[in-house]
Amino acid sequence: MSQSTTPSEVAYTWDDPNRCPFCLDELADPGSGFVAHLDESPVCKRGFDTWRTTVANDMRGEWSG
């Protein structure tokens, strides 16, 4: 059963790797399933890109992961 909610560019939570933190949809798997989900959901992709930019700006140099 999906726990889907309105997608948000701000993460609802990061505590369940089996769900997208931006819309809470269940993922096929926590790795490639998340990447595939981002390709299908522009709002979640923008949220992840913003999150990644913020993390990269908080760290010295570029984050490789």
C-alpha positions as CSV (number, residue, x, y, z in Angstrom):
1,M,0.0,0.0,0.0
2,S,1.4,3.4,-1.0
3,Q,1.7,6.2,1.6
4,S,1.9,8.7,-1.2
5,T,1.3,12.4,-0.4
6,T,1.6,15.6,-2.3
7,P,5.2,15.8,-3.7
8,S,7.3,18.5,-2.0
9,E,10.7,20.0,-2.8
10,V,11.4,19.8,0.9
11,A,11.8,16.3,2.3
12,Y,9.1,15.0,4.6
13,T,11.5,12.5,6.1
14,W,14.8,10.6,5.4
15,D,14.2,7.7,7.8
16,D,12.9,5.0,5.4
17,P,15.1,4.1,2.4
18,N,12.2,2.2,0.8
19,R,10.2,5.5,0.4
20,C,10.9,8.7,-1.5
21,P,11.5,11.4,1.1
22,F,9.8,14.0,-1.1
23,C,6.4,12.3,-1.7
24,L,6.6,9.1,0.5
25,D,5.9,6.8,-2.5
26,E,7.2,3.3,-2.1
27,L,10.3,2.6,-4.2
28,A,11.0,-0.5,-6.2
29,D,14.3,-0.6,-4.3
30,P,16.3,2.0,-2.3
31,G,19.1,2.4,-4.8
32,S,18.2,2.3,-8.5
33,G,14.5,2.5,-7.6
34,F,15.1,6.0,-6.1
35,V,17.0,7.1,-9.2
36,A,14.2,5.8,-11.5
37,H,11.6,7.6,-9.4
38,L,13.5,10.9,-9.7
39,D,13.4,10.4,-13.5
40,E,9.6,10.1,-13.3
41,S,8.9,12.8,-10.7
42,P,10.1,16.4,-11.6
43,V,9.1,17.7,-8.1
44,C,11.1,15.0,-6.3
45,K,14.0,15.5,-8.7
46,R,14.1,19.3,-7.9
47,G,13.9,18.5,-4.2
48,F,16.8,16.0,-4.4
49,D,18.9,18.4,-6.6
50,T,18.4,21.2,-4.0
51,W,19.3,18.9,-1.2
52,R,22.4,17.7,-3.0
53,T,23.5,21.3,-3.7
54,T,23.0,22.2,-0.1
55,V,25.1,19.2,1.1
56,A,27.8,20.0,-1.5
57,N,27.9,23.6,-0.3
58,D,28.3,22.5,3.3
59,M,31.2,20.2,2.6
60,R,34.7,21.2,1.4
61,G,35.1,20.5,-2.3
62,E,32.6,18.5,-4.3
63,W,30.7,15.5,-2.9
64,S,31.4,12.4,-4.9
65,G,28.3,10.4,-3.8
